[in-house]
Structure formats: structure tokens, C-alpha cells
Amino acid sequence: MNRKIIIIGLLLLILSAGCDSDVDPVLGTDQPFTLFGLFSPQLDTQRVLVFPIEPELQLLGNEALDARFTSTDLTNQDMRVWSDSILPQPNGEVNHMFWSSFTAEFDHTYLVEVEDSDGRRVEVSVRVPPETEIVLQDTDLISGIIVPVLIPGDVPNIFKVEVRYGFDYRLTTAGQKIDNLTISQEGRFQKTEEGWLIRINLRSDFVTIRDFIQDRLPVDRSYGFDLQGMLLRLVVASADWQPPGGVFDPDVLVQPGTLSNVENGFGFVGAGYRLQENLALPDSVKREAGFRIR
Amino acid sequence: MNSQLFAQNASIRGFVTEQATGQSLELVNILLEDSNGEVVGTVTSPDGVFQFRRLAQGQYRIQASFIGYQVFRDTLQLEWGQVLTYNIALEEDTGELGELVVEAQAEASVAAPIAGLQTIRPADIERVPTPDVSGDLVSYLTTLPGIVSTGDQGGQLFIRGGEPSQNMVLLDGMVVYQPFHILGFYSAFPSDIVNKADVYAGGFGGKFGGRLSSVIDVRTREGNAFAFSGSASVSPFLGAVQLEGPLIPGRMSFLASARQSLLDDLAGQYVDDPLPFEFSDLFAKINLDVTRTSKLSVSYLQTTDEGTLSKDEIVQENDLVRWENRVIGGRFLFLPPNFGGSVELRVSYSELNNEIGVASNPLRLSNIKNTHVALEANFPGQTLSASAGIDFRPITVRTILDGLYQNVNFRIARLINWGNYLEMTYRVGDHLRIQPSIRAQFYKVRFNPYLEPRIRLIWERGRHRVSAGTGIYHQELLGLNDRRDAANVFTAWTSIPSEDAPAAETDITAGRIQDAFHALLGYNFEVSSNLQFSIETYYKDLSNLFISEWTSFPRFTTILQPATGTSAGFDTRLDYQRDNFYMHLNYAYSATNYEAEQASLEIWYGEETLDFRPPHDRRHQANVLIGGTVAGFDLSARWTFGSGFPYSRAVGFDGFALIDDIVDVGRLPTSRRVIYERPFSGELPHYHRLDLSLERVFTAGSVDVTVQGSLLNAYNRANIFYLDVFTLQRVDQLPVIPSIGLKVAL
């Protein structure tokens, strides 16, 4: 008798263990919004994309987002309420972009707050970097053909540092050709006491240009490559605008929490501006690097 | 001594068949006794082949015996150097009731697995409750411990931690890539055509290559070479026709089977839930005894499946899944003169087309084509048997992936697989068999083989049997599934990234052939003539696995990340059979863990690798199969339990834009995004279900009419089948379904 009771009890236990058939695949979160945007002194309108964090993957409708978006300039306490705008996307999605017509000030800190009607709020504080410039230094011919450039001042961060080289060369088939090639200077800059020092390796860049063109076109090698111009471009950015590994790889950065500075939410709001300068180099430096001098 | 050996150069070989049908008989005991009373013995191969070599001239008595057949005896005179071809036809023993009972026990096996191998006969299959009269191999497979199915929809089997694409499924030696129908009760193997199926859950020998996990080796019957017979059956699920008979009596026969689902027209009419599934299969086989020492067979299989997992009629068209297998092949078996064995040549072509979406413009498409040429030689012997072979497979895989949230991803790869193997069986004394084998598997046309040593051991004494197996395995083909679904039916077949590709230097996945190490140990105890207990433990170590990349972009992808894994567990079973009653109980514990190695993991989780349970890691599984005959009715009941599958839960959904410059963010491309919890940390609800069936055969002259009633999911458990984490769409497995089937056999 006891054995039967035990067996029946075990069977009931097994059955009851598997009775619940409900499943809740979305845990939900109190974090209301994800923000992506930037503040820039070079833009007369500041814009930030706001994505509500939803329990279902669905296309957003055309209705206004339940969000109040404000920014406060913590340097002068100037507070602004931003407007929502609806941006239809080619795939049928709709994005909400909040905007406000003002120019961000150099070296000011802005506090962004986005709140829904339930009082759930995200915020992010972002400091616009101070104004600076590109200062060409004397070329270092001892440790190679290195063209040093200084970005002076208390600049927290720079990225997307690149040089666009303009040059001409001759084809064996079609005469003279003017071309340009942009070469990243990733790994060639570092922060010093005076500011950011970029060390452009002109010889290395010449080899890159020469090999790139010669591999693709029938180049008249006896003519060489005549350097017409050299434009240094970079982004001066807020301190936390630094992707892991120094690379803006969307497949890495798409993971929530990666390159994120939004409190109680996800996403990233940066601040910065572009800087660019034509670098004029002496013919002797160009020749030393391998370029043709007329 | 030399002269004695020189004198022993005669041999006897032949085929053993069933007299009534011409069907080859396996495992027939053949004894040969010389004039001095010395006896040697052997058993027939799956093709019914036997052979005795190194015989002296003289008179011999030969005896062939097999349960259920009359013992065959004859006397032979062998001349010096003679190679005697001696074919034997065994007559079925229908004389005594007691022997019939013995036959039933032999056919419906209570045989425990031997070093991972389980042999399944049609009578085993017929015991499992199904929605119609004729059984199907897959219904039985899902009752085996260690085999995990996605349920009654989907057509995917996971064997001891292995994924469906890591299982090799063979039909008469031909590869069938996706043999399981979209409705989980059915496969391309109805029991009417099956002769036997060997299921190697691991530790398989060197004969098989190119797969990491398991082998399901199905051999079909040859068709009756002397008389026509056939059957037709219908149920709310399926209509089936089967026919066989002689083309040239005694020499040439055919076997054909065709099945078509009737779900939409019949079962769908009285089930509340929609059953948007349609499938069919067609099998045909011709056998020819070319000469007294050679046989030729040609087989053809075609399967089609179509269905949607979506309940939403608006999106059903985009979720429509279709696949089609086409397999054709020939097999030539002969006993060459002056050669101590049999030689087999197989040539086959297999193709699978798999797509999802609108037929004219599918969202995702995967296609695999494979030509297979194999040459195999078998050398049977009393103490030492050996087989050796070579096989060559050029394979083409093509995938096109697209979807609402992804870019088009196109990939095509042409692969060359070939392998050589040598497999031997030593009989050491009366109790021990050792089966070492070595396989050299090539994945390129150059000399860089992957060596795969393997060994199986079987020790039997009295009521005890201990078996063990171990080996190394490699696989180049990949089958990728969509990570976003908790269960899904679309598999993209592709290959590992080529080490010759331009990007290979930076691709850590390039040139890494998947490999596995298997080890298993089993014990079987025959408690009594009616009761058997068995337990088998196993361990699989998996390296260089490839799994789909993890991304928060809501998309399907063939971009790969490397992983390693282990699978360990045990299967235990208790089989009881007495008179007209049988009961099979089994329980399997399995723990499968993967460790992903994606480069971004350290950034995302602060860990270089990430342990997770893959979505097929079912930890606990139990089956109870009970049946018997009462008052002329065959009753059977099956209860199945499986613990929940892991899946990745989402925290929520938002959007993503890449901010990498001073730009107007209104012009940036954006994408929707999934905010995942740590991968596969959720667990779906447990699965359990009770199926019942009742069957009776009425005989009128030469006509047998079988009527069957069944009740599937008798207590209407809402077992989850499909969960799309993106849309929260949930599809359950079949609700309670009553069914009546009718079969007429001539």
C-alpha cells in the first residue's frame, strides 16, 4: 500500500513540476529610453534620436512620443525644451528625433533629461570640448619623415584623424591624372602636456599611395607622384566618445551598454566638432618622403 | 605446415534469403562441420552474405538457422581450390505457436544499446502510438533516451547533445539531409519500407565520416521477389499507398511507397488550432539479382514539406517554410571470384532545397547538393573480420539570407570531402569483441588527412554485457539556425570559412574543421528472460564549433563565431516483455554546454569566453511506453517528459544609430535593436504529453483490414513549440487530437 502511495506521489510530483506552460520571453525594464545624438558648436540645431524601450519589436507609429526632452547648459543654467520630429525611414520604420535651435558653446557642459509621463527619466551629461586649432610642427627627419602636428589645449579626446592626400601621376595609357586618397592616422597620435600630438609618417603614407595606385592602374613609374595637397582632418570630441578598441564597429557597438553614457537608459550622446587644416610642407620634405618635385 | 595451409584454399560463400520473399536475412547462424567433426561458424551480414575461407577439400555439413525459420541442413563436397557459391533460402517456420511467439520477441527487440548502437526493426516502430495505422521510424526514435526532438512540429532531432546538422542520416547508404517531416510524427522512413535502422548515438566506427555526432543508417527492404502485395491506408493525418512485387520472379523485385498529408482536408477540419502543414514522400526501389554472386539495387526518394509556424494570417506567407529532398542512388554488391569477401560500389546524388518566405521570392534560401561515390570491401572471418573503403563526395552549398531587419547575405561554397577507412573486428575468446578502426578524412584534394582512430569493445558473459567506444570525428559542413527563435525549422547549410579566402588572415574562424571526441561506456543486465536493464554513460568533447554570431541587430546571419562544447550524460532503460505485454521505461540526463569565443565578448561581458547552454540542451527526458494485446486489440500508450529548452530572453527593444562623426543624426541610418539578457539564460516550460492508441486487425481471406483509433496529447498539454522573441509570437504543439485510421493490406 505504502509503495503504491509513494509511486502515485512521485508521478503527481513529476506532473506538477511540468504543469506551468506559460513563458515570458521579455523581462521588461524600468529604463524608458535610448538616446543617440551629439552636441556641436558647428551645428546651429542640436539633434538627438530618442528610441523608447518597448516590450515588443514593433514599428513605431506616427504619434508623438510620450517624452519631455530638456537640455540645461550647466555653465549658464540656460534650459531649453526640445521639440519632437518624426522621421520616416526607408524600411517603414519611424524615428523620433528631438531638436532645438541653438549652437552648443565650446567648453560648456549640457545636461540632457528625457522623461515620460510616468516620471521615468533618463539623463546624460556631456561636455563640449574647448576650442582648439591645428598647429604644424617642424618636420622630424631623423626618426623617419615624420610630420608632427599639435592640437593644443585641454582637449579631452580626438578621433577619426586622417589625412587626405591630393596628388597627380601619369598613366602609360591616358596621360596625367589627378587623384586623392585618405589615409587614417589611427595609432599615430597621443596626448601630451601641450595637447594632442599627431605624428604623420609621410614616407609610410607615400608608400601606401604608390602601392595602392600602382596595383590598380598602369602608372608611368618614371613620372612618380606629385603631392598637390595634404588636408589633415579630425574630430575633437568629448572625453567619453571613445569606442572600445578605438574602432567604431557597429557589430560591436550595437550591444546595449557598449559605448553608452546614458543614465537609466541606453545609447550615447557625444559632443564635438570637426577640425581640418591644409598642411603646407617644404619641397625637401616631400622629396625625402618619395614624392616627385617639379 | 606450409603444405597444410596450401591445401586449405577452398572456400564457400553465398547469400541467405527468405524463401517466400527473397529478402536478405541478416544475423543467420551458419555452421560448417568437416568430416572430422570440427565446426566453424559465422553469421550473415546485413546483405545476407556469408563466407568460409581456407577450407580443405572434402565433405562438409552446412547448417543455417535463424529464429522463426526452419533449420536448413545440407551436405557439400568441396574440391581442392574450389570457390563454391552456395545460396540458401530459409523457409519460414509457421508450424508451432510457441515458435511464433519467439519470433515476435526477436523482431520487436528489447535489445539494449551496444556501445551507442541501437538497432531498430519495423516491429519496434509499430509499438509507438501514432496518428495513423502505419508507423514511422521517427516516432520510435523520439522514444529513445538521448534523442531530443523539437516536438510534434519542426522535424529536428538532437542526439546526445549533437545538433541536427551533426547527424548523418543514410537511406541505403545515401545521405538524406533533412529527412524528418515538418509534422514530427513522420519522416521519410515509414515502417513499411524499413528493414532495419542502426542508430549510432556516438562512438561510431570508421565506416562513417563527415559528421560529429551520430549516424542513423536506415536500410530498406528489398521487396517481395515472388508475389505481389500492397496496402493502402488513410487517416485524418495521412494517406499512404505501398506496393511491392516481382518484376522478374525470383530475381528482380520492386518496392514503392507514397504518402501524402491530409491535414488541411481532414484533421484540420476538427481541430481548433490551424494545421498549416503539408508534406509528402515518395520512395521507390528496384532490386536485381544480377548473377548468383551479385546484386544491384536502385533507390529513389523524394520528400516535400511546406508549412508555417505563424498563427498570424497576415505574416503567414513570409513565414512559409518549404524543403525538398531528392535522393537517388545505386548499389552494386558482388562476391568476386578468388577474393575473400564481398565488394560494394555505391553511387548516389542527394539534394536539399530549403527556403522560407514567398515561393517566388523567398527571404532565405539554402541549397545543398552532394554526389557520393563509395567503394567498400568486406572480409568476413571467424576470428578476424575486416572492412575497408573509400568514399568521395563533392558538395555544393548555397545560402541566400534576407529578412525585414537584415541585409542580403549570399554565400556559395564548393567542397571536396573524401575518406578512407579500415575497420576490423577481433573476437578474443568467447566473450570479447574488439572493433578498432581508423579513418583518414580529407577536406581538400591534397594530402592533409584528419586521422580519426576509433575503437569499440563489447564483452558479453552470461547475463552481463559491457560495451565501450571512443573515437575522433571531424565535420566541415555547418548547419546554422536562427538564434532568435526558441525553436525553428530553417537550417542554412554552409561551410566553415575557407583558409584560402583573402580575409582569412584576420578571420579567426578560417580553416578550423569542427572536431569531436566521443567516449561511452555501457552496461546491460538481463535480469530475467523478460526483463532487461541497461545504462550507458557518454561524454562528447566538441571543438572548433561554429555558431551564428551574437548580435543585437534583429537578423539572421551566417556570420560565424567559434565555440567549443561538451556534452555528457547517461541513458538508462528498463525493458519488460511477457506474453502479450510490454513496457519500456527510460530516462536520460544530458548536460550540453558551449563556450563561445567571439572577439567582442570581453567588451560586452568582461569575459574572453562565454559559457552558455545551447538551445537544444534538454537536461532531463523520460519516456514510458506500455502496450499489449487484450481481446484481440493492440493497445499502446506513451508518455513523454522533457525539461525545458534554454532560450535568450529579451529585456526590451529599442533602436541603434552609429555615432562616429559630427553629423546630422537625422540622416543617420538606424536599426531596431534587441536588448538581450545574458544569452540562453531563460528556460522554456517543460514538455510532456500522453499518446494512446487502440488497434485491431480483421482478416477476410487474403485481405487484412486494420482499424486504429488514437488520441494524441490526451490531456491537452499546451507544449510550446515556437517562440519568436522579437514578435512574442508563440506557437504550441498539437492540442488533443483524436484520430481514426484504416489500412487495407493484400
Interface residues (C-beta under 8 A of the other chain):
Chain A: I14 L15 A17 G18 D20 S21 D22 V23 D24 P25 V26 L27 G28 T29 Q31 F33 T34 F36 G37 L38 S40 Q42 L43 R47 V48 L49 F51 P52 I53 E54 P55 E56 L57 Q58 S85 L87 Q89 N91 E93 N95 M97 W99 K160 V235 W241 P243 P244 G245 F248 P250 D251 V252 L253 V254 Q255 P256 G257 T258 F266 G267 F268 G270 G272 Y273 R274
Chain B: L404 A486 E549 T551 S552 F553 P554 S600 I603 W604 A622 F641 Y647 R649 A650 V651 G652 F653 D654 G655 F656 A657 L658 I659 D660 D661 I662 V663 D664 V665 G666 L668 T670 S671 R672 R673 V674 I675 Y676 E677 G682 L684 P685 H686 Y687 H688 R717 A718 N719 I720 L723 V725 F726 T727 L728 R730 D732
